[in-house]
Amino acid sequence: MNRKLERKLIFIGAIWEFITGVATIFFYASMIKKDGLSVKETSFAKVEAIQSVFGSMYMFAVSFGMLFIALGLINIFVAKSLKDDEVSIKKPIWLFFIGLASYFMMDILGSLMFLSAGILALAKNKSIVKLSELELQKTVL
């Protein structure tokens, strides 16, 4: 069976994750850093404390963006390694895991892409098994 649709869904989701990661790092994290540097307080201790909080928020945003970029690259590899007419168990489970993680991170587009690809991959796994059983029966008879 052809797995072209699953590969396309995974590629779309992976590209979306990559774009989200880059936007998080370069736009959102930069905005946090700029806001932290523009703090005007009278006390040196307050300025240091506020800049420390903003620095931690900046590092979290950069880490979060790098996580999205890494997941995007991993999912591109998963999409390329998904073969036609081959039963795959681990990849659909990975897609479900990533889809649920995307859902909990409020990444609705990524969640839809990965959960749909996982459901399609599992459904095609069943049909591939049935087709191979039928072919085996035909060769035996």
Secondary structure, DSSP 8 states (H G I E B T S, - for coil): ---HHHHHHHHHHHHHHHHHHHHIIIIIHHHHHHHHHT---S-HHHHHHHHHHHHHHHHHHHHHHHHHHHHHHHHHHHHHH--TT---SHHHHHHHHHHHHHHHTT-HHHHHHHHHHHHHHHHHHHHHHHHHHHHHHHHH-
